[in-house]
Amino acid sequence: MTHNKMMMKHKARLAVAALGLTLAGLAQAQIAVIVNPKNPGGLTAAQVADIFLGKSNALPGGGTAAPTDLPDSSAVREQFYTKVTGKNAAQVKAGWSRLVFSGKATPPKELASAADVKKFVASNPDAIGYIERSAVDGTVKVALSVD
């Protein structure tokens, strides 16, 4: 294979990779941090990060937060943690391992799907979770939108 052909193949691979990264960026969903409608809501990103990192369990209105997670394999979970906490899922998991080992906190309850998270939050006044914004309905209240 000539040098020019090798260079053309390399450039084509780079173009395909760049397109893939662009499409991946476009595919990111809007995420809604949700609470029970009885909860006053209105959380900041810092408050949500503290709840999901085990640094706080306080909800507006005086409740004790019962956070819920999507499965490890969920792209929305990875996006949520990256955007809200500035940490990837592996870093968050490592932090929770330390907290659990020391007995200082209990990690968020992992549920199987966004529908399960929404159902849990709708039926528990202290629950907090996150789902794609498009899945929000009248059974839950949006406490924070994450773009």
C-alpha positions in Angstrom: 0.0 0.0 0.0 1.4 3.4 -0.9 1.9 6.2 1.6 -0.8 8.3 0.0 -3.4 5.4 0.3 -2.4 4.9 3.9 -2.8 8.6 4.6 -6.2 8.7 2.9 -7.4 5.7 5.0 -6.2 7.3 8.2 -7.9 10.6 7.3 -11.2 8.7 6.6 -11.0 7.0 9.9 -10.4 10.3 11.7 -13.4 11.8 9.9 -15.6 8.9 10.9 -14.4 9.1 14.5 -15.1 12.9 14.6 -18.6 12.3 13.2 -19.2 9.7 15.9 -18.2 12.1 18.6 -20.4 14.8 17.2 -23.4 12.5 17.0 -22.7 11.3 20.5 -22.8 14.9 21.7 -26.0 15.5 20.0 -27.6 12.4 21.4 -27.3 13.5 25.0 -30.7 13.8 26.6 -32.0 16.6 28.7 -32.2 15.2 32.3 -34.7 16.2 34.9 -34.0 15.7 38.6 -37.4 14.8 40.0 -39.0 14.8 43.4 -42.4 13.9 44.8 -45.1 16.6 44.0 -45.5 17.2 47.8 -41.8 18.2 48.0 -41.2 22.0 47.6 -38.5 21.1 45.0 -36.2 23.9 43.7 -32.8 22.4 44.2 -29.5 23.7 43.0 -27.0 21.5 41.1 -24.7 21.7 44.2 -27.5 20.5 46.5 -28.3 17.6 44.1 -24.6 16.7 43.8 -24.3 16.6 47.6 -27.3 14.3 47.9 -26.1 11.9 45.2 -22.5 11.9 46.5 -23.6 11.2 50.1 -22.5 14.6 51.5 -26.0 15.6 52.5 -29.4 14.1 52.8 -31.5 17.3 53.3 -34.4 18.2 51.0 -36.1 21.6 50.8 -38.9 21.6 53.3 -37.0 19.5 55.9 -37.3 16.0 54.4 -34.6 13.4 54.4 -33.6 12.6 50.8 -34.0 9.0 49.5 -32.0 9.2 46.3 -32.5 6.7 43.5 -30.2 5.8 40.7 -30.6 4.3 37.2 -28.6 1.1 36.4 -24.9 1.3 36.0 -25.3 0.6 32.3 -27.5 3.6 31.7 -26.1 6.4 29.5 -28.4 8.9 31.4 -26.7 7.9 34.7 -23.3 8.6 33.3 -24.5 11.9 31.8 -26.2 12.9 35.1 -23.1 12.3 37.2 -20.8 13.9 34.8 -22.9 17.1 34.5 -24.1 17.4 38.0 -21.1 16.2 40.1 -18.3 16.6 37.7 -17.3 13.0 38.3 -17.8 9.9 36.1 -19.7 6.9 37.3 -16.6 5.0 38.3 -15.4 7.9 40.5 -18.8 8.1 42.1 -18.9 4.4 42.7 -15.5 4.5 44.4 -16.6 7.4 46.6 -19.7 5.4 47.7 -17.6 2.4 48.4 -15.5 4.4 50.9 -18.7 5.9 52.5 -20.4 2.5 52.8 -17.2 0.9 54.2 -16.9 3.6 56.8 -20.6 3.3 57.7 -21.2 7.0 57.0 -23.9 6.7 54.3 -26.1 4.4 52.2 -25.8 4.7 48.4 -28.8 5.6 46.2 -31.2 2.8 45.6 -30.6 1.5 42.1 -33.8 0.9 40.2 -34.1 -1.0 36.9 -35.6 1.7 34.7 -36.6 5.3 34.4 -40.2 4.2 34.8 -39.3 2.5 38.1 -37.5 5.7 39.3 -40.5 7.8 38.4 -42.9 5.4 40.1 -40.8 5.3 43.3 -40.4 9.1 43.4 -44.2 9.6 42.8 -45.0 7.3 45.7 -42.4 8.5 48.2 -42.4 12.1 49.5 -38.7 12.0 50.3 -37.5 10.4 47.1 -35.3 12.1 44.6 -34.2 10.7 41.2 -33.3 11.7 37.7 -34.8 10.7 34.3 -34.9 12.0 30.8 -36.9 15.2 30.7 -39.2 13.7 28.0 -40.4 11.1 30.5 -41.6 13.6 33.1 -45.3 13.7 33.7 -47.7 15.0 36.4 -46.9 12.3 38.9 -43.5 14.0 39.7 -42.1 17.5 40.0 -38.9 18.7 38.3 -36.5 20.1 41.0 -33.7 20.8 38.5 -33.2 20.6 34.8 -29.8 19.4 33.5 -28.8 20.2 30.0 
